[in-house]
Amino acid sequence: MSANEKGKMLPGVAGIAMFLLLLTVFAALNGVFGVSYGKYGVLALCTILVAGLFGLLRMKRWGHAVALAGCLLLSASYFYVFSRMHQAPSLVQGLFMLLFFLYLVRPEVRDRMV
C-alpha cells in the first residue's frame, strides 16, 4: 500500500460509521423512554459507539479497535437475546454486527488506519 492510500476512508468503513451513529441515536432514545437497556447500559453502549465512531471517522487505530470491540460485543449480546427470547430482529442485528466485525478485521482495512 502506498503512503498516499494510508488514511483514506473506505466506503465500507463510512457505512459502518453511519450505522453506528444511527444505533447510538436509537439506543439513547430507547434509554430516555425507558425501553430495554437501563440507564447504565445506555451509557456504556453510547460511550463505546461514540468513541468508536469518532475514532473510526478520523481513521485512527484506537477508533478502529474500539469499533471492533463494540461490534463483537454487540453481536454477542444480540445472539444472547435471540437464544433467550427467540426474537428474529435480534438475530438479524447480531448477523449485521458480525458482518461489520469481519469487514473491519480485514488486513486492507486495518492497514488504512493511521
N, C-alpha and C positions, 0 to 999 in steps of 0.2 A: 504494500500500500504506500502510495506517495504521501509526502508531508502535506500536500495540497488537499487530499481527501480526508485527512485526520481532522476531526472536529465538525465535519459536515453531517447534518442530520439526515438519517434515512427516513423515507416515508412511513415505514412501519413503526419507527420509534415515535414519530409525531402522532400517529394514530393511537398508539398505546397511551401516550401522554394525554391526549384528548379524552380517551375513555377513563383514565384515572381521575381526570378533573370532573367528569360527569359523575363518576362513582362517589367521589368525595362530596359533591354537592348533594346528591341524593341521600348519602349516609348522614350528612349533617341535618338535612331536613327531616329525615326519619327520627333522628335523635331529638330534635326540637319538638316534634309532635309526639314523642314518647313511644315510638314503634321499635321493637326488636332489640337493638344493641345495648341500651342502657347508656347513661351519660359517660361513663368511663370507657366503654367500648367505642363510642363515637369519637371521643378524644384521641384514643390510641389509633383508630383507623384513619382519622383525618390527619393526624401528625405524620404517620407513615406515608400516606398517599401524597400529601402536600410536599413533604420533604423530598420524596422520590420524584414527584412531578417537576418541581423546580430544578432539581439537580439533573434530571433527565433532559429537560428542555435546554439547559445550558451545556449539555453533553459532558457532564462531569462524571468521573469514575465513581465517586461516592453516591451520586444520584442514581447511577446505574445499579450499584449494589443495593441501595435501599429499595428501588423499584423491583429488583429481582426478589428480594426477601418478601416484599409486600405481595407480589403476585403469587409466590409459592405459599405463603401463609393464608392468603385469601382463598386460594384454590383448595387447600386442605380444609379450611373451615366450611366452604360450600359443600365439599364432598361429605363432611361430617354431618352437616344439616340434612343433606339428602339421605344419608344412611339412617338417620333417626326419624325423619318426618316424611320421607319419600315425596318431596316436592320437586317437580320437574324443573322449575326455574333455577333451583339451587344446583342441579346437575349441569344445566346449560352454562350458568355463570362460572362454575368450577372448571368446566372444559375450556371456556374462554380464557380464564386466568392461567390455566396450564399451558394453553397455546401461546399466550403472551410470554410466559416464563421461558418456554422453549425457543421462542424467537429471540428474546433478549440474551440468552446464554450462548448464542452462536458466536463463533470467533470473529467473523467480519463485523458484527455489531459491536462487540466488546472492544475491538481494535480502534474503532472510530472515537471512542471516549477519550477525553484529554484530562 
